[in-house]
Amino acid sequence: MSQPPPPVERYETDLFGSGPGNISLRPLPPGEPQRLGPAFAAIDPWARLGYKADALSGYLGTLEKSAPRYAIMAGTEVAGAAGIRLNWLRGPYVQFLGILPDYQKRRLGSTFLAWLAHEAKRHGEQNVWVLASAFNADALRFYEVNGFARTGEIVDLVAPGTAEVLLRRRL
Ligand SMILES: CC(C)(COP(=O)(O)OP(=O)(O)OC[C@H]1O[C@@H](n2cnc3c(N)ncnc32)[C@H](O)[C@@H]1OP(=O)(O)O)[C@@H](O)C(=O)NCCC(=O)NCCS
């Protein structure tokens, strides 16, 4: 007997309303995974790690109940994307976070992390987790200024010869 299809869930999370920057999270609009995959494959860390555009599009376009993907919106424009694996180690794991180059350093990433920490805490979670490549100094600094601390290094996980740093934000 064939397996039933996984449940499809839509997330319509208008989090930041008309506040500063009018940032919101939405399900990825149709066509966006196909547009964002090549855009992220062209920039580090994914370029350096050898991620293919199709793989990133496939990830962003997959509906998975326990791992929602979001478009990070700046007003009406898709400025980036995020993917969260829920219920990881007493808290969610940020599986994917990318802000497109034109929108970086406008606090979109920080606002996303602040929302995630707030929501996780509200649901009784104790941590938020993320991995960043050891060579990705900008991202490591970004997570550290957002309250994450390095908890360990995992070698040869994503690509041979590179290490991933596991970071934890206690809630
Ligand atoms: C890393 C990333 C998610 C940060 O999001 P962002 O919206 O650009 O970051 P913010 O504007 O919220 O930055 C907050 C702080 O992080 C640091 N920071 C962020 N991006 C930085 C960069 N490129 N270089 C140096 N510091 C940076 C700064 O200290 C900044 O504080 P400031 O604005 O007071 O100087 C985003 O730049 C990005 O997607 N980069 C490429 C992909 C990537 O590395 N993703 C993470 C994979 S684990």
Ligand as a Chemical Component Dictionary entry (heavy atoms), coordinates in Angstrom:
data_LIG
# 
_chem_comp.id                   LIG 
_chem_comp.type                 NON-POLYMER 
_chem_comp.pdbx_formal_charge   0 
_chem_comp.three_letter_code    LIG 
# 
loop_
_chem_comp_atom.comp_id 
_chem_comp_atom.atom_id 
_chem_comp_atom.alt_atom_id 
_chem_comp_atom.type_symbol 
_chem_comp_atom.charge 
_chem_comp_atom.model_Cartn_x 
_chem_comp_atom.model_Cartn_y 
_chem_comp_atom.model_Cartn_z 
_chem_comp_atom.pdbx_ordinal 
LIG C1  C1  C 0 24.717 36.363 7.864  1  
LIG C2  C2  C 0 23.351 36.986 7.517  2  
LIG C3  C3  C 0 22.244 35.970 7.738  3  
LIG C4  C4  C 0 23.159 38.203 8.454  4  
LIG O1  O1  O 0 21.908 38.807 8.186  5  
LIG P1  P1  P 0 21.834 40.383 8.004  6  
LIG O2  O2  O 0 20.400 40.774 7.916  7  
LIG O3  O3  O 0 22.718 40.770 6.878  8  
LIG O4  O4  O 0 22.495 40.891 9.375  9  
LIG P2  P2  P 0 22.059 42.090 10.347 10 
LIG O5  O5  O 0 21.871 43.346 9.580  11 
LIG O6  O6  O 0 20.923 41.642 11.186 12 
LIG O7  O7  O 0 23.424 42.188 11.194 13 
LIG C5  C5  C 0 23.486 42.183 12.567 14 
LIG C6  C6  C 0 24.945 42.202 13.009 15 
LIG O8  O8  O 0 25.668 41.070 12.520 16 
LIG C7  C7  C 0 26.977 41.460 12.043 17 
LIG N1  N1  N 0 27.038 41.235 10.599 18 
LIG C8  C8  C 0 26.052 40.841 9.779  19 
LIG N2  N2  N 0 26.477 40.685 8.509  20 
LIG C9  C9  C 0 27.774 40.993 8.522  21 
LIG C10 C10 C 0 28.776 41.024 7.519  22 
LIG N3  N3  N 0 28.545 40.678 6.244  23 
LIG N4  N4  N 0 30.015 41.407 7.877  24 
LIG C11 C11 C 0 30.267 41.737 9.149  25 
LIG N5  N5  N 0 29.356 41.720 10.138 26 
LIG C12 C12 C 0 28.130 41.346 9.839  27 
LIG C13 C13 C 0 27.134 42.914 12.395 28 
LIG O9  O9  O 0 27.754 42.973 13.663 29 
LIG C14 C14 C 0 25.712 43.400 12.511 30 
LIG O10 O10 O 0 25.562 44.397 13.460 31 
LIG P3  P3  P 0 25.546 45.954 13.026 32 
LIG O11 O11 O 0 24.512 46.081 11.950 33 
LIG O12 O12 O 0 25.202 46.652 14.287 34 
LIG O13 O13 O 0 26.940 46.204 12.526 35 
LIG C15 C15 C 0 23.323 37.526 6.063  36 
LIG O14 O14 O 0 24.276 38.502 5.885  37 
LIG C16 C16 C 0 23.528 36.418 5.027  38 
LIG O15 O15 O 0 22.569 35.781 4.628  39 
LIG N6  N6  N 0 24.780 36.213 4.597  40 
LIG C17 C17 C 0 25.105 35.247 3.561  41 
LIG C18 C18 C 0 24.682 33.834 3.886  42 
LIG C19 C19 C 0 25.119 33.359 5.249  43 
LIG O16 O16 O 0 26.278 33.452 5.639  44 
LIG N7  N7  N 0 24.162 32.794 5.982  45 
LIG C20 C20 C 0 24.389 32.191 7.264  46 
LIG C21 C21 C 0 24.633 30.736 7.024  47 
LIG S1  S1  S 0 24.881 29.903 8.555  48 
# 
loop_
_chem_comp_bond.comp_id 
_chem_comp_bond.atom_id_1 
_chem_comp_bond.atom_id_2 
_chem_comp_bond.value_order 
_chem_comp_bond.pdbx_ordinal 
LIG C1  C2  SING 1  
LIG C2  C3  SING 2  
LIG C2  C4  SING 3  
LIG C2  C15 SING 4  
LIG C4  O1  SING 5  
LIG O1  P1  SING 6  
LIG P1  O2  DOUB 7  
LIG P1  O3  SING 8  
LIG P1  O4  SING 9  
LIG O4  P2  SING 10 
LIG P2  O5  DOUB 11 
LIG P2  O6  SING 12 
LIG P2  O7  SING 13 
LIG O7  C5  SING 14 
LIG C5  C6  SING 15 
LIG C6  O8  SING 16 
LIG C6  C14 SING 17 
LIG O8  C7  SING 18 
LIG C7  N1  SING 19 
LIG C7  C13 SING 20 
LIG N1  C8  SING 21 
LIG N1  C12 SING 22 
LIG C8  N2  DOUB 23 
LIG N2  C9  SING 24 
LIG C9  C10 SING 25 
LIG C9  C12 DOUB 26 
LIG C10 N3  SING 27 
LIG C10 N4  DOUB 28 
LIG N4  C11 SING 29 
LIG C11 N5  DOUB 30 
LIG N5  C12 SING 31 
LIG C13 O9  SING 32 
LIG C13 C14 SING 33 
LIG C14 O10 SING 34 
LIG O10 P3  SING 35 
LIG P3  O11 DOUB 36 
LIG P3  O12 SING 37 
LIG P3  O13 SING 38 
LIG C15 O14 SING 39 
LIG C15 C16 SING 40 
LIG C16 O15 DOUB 41 
LIG C16 N6  SING 42 
LIG N6  C17 SING 43 
LIG C17 C18 SING 44 
LIG C18 C19 SING 45 
LIG C19 O16 DOUB 46 
LIG C19 N7  SING 47 
LIG N7  C20 SING 48 
LIG C20 C21 SING 49 
LIG C21 S1  SING 50 
# 
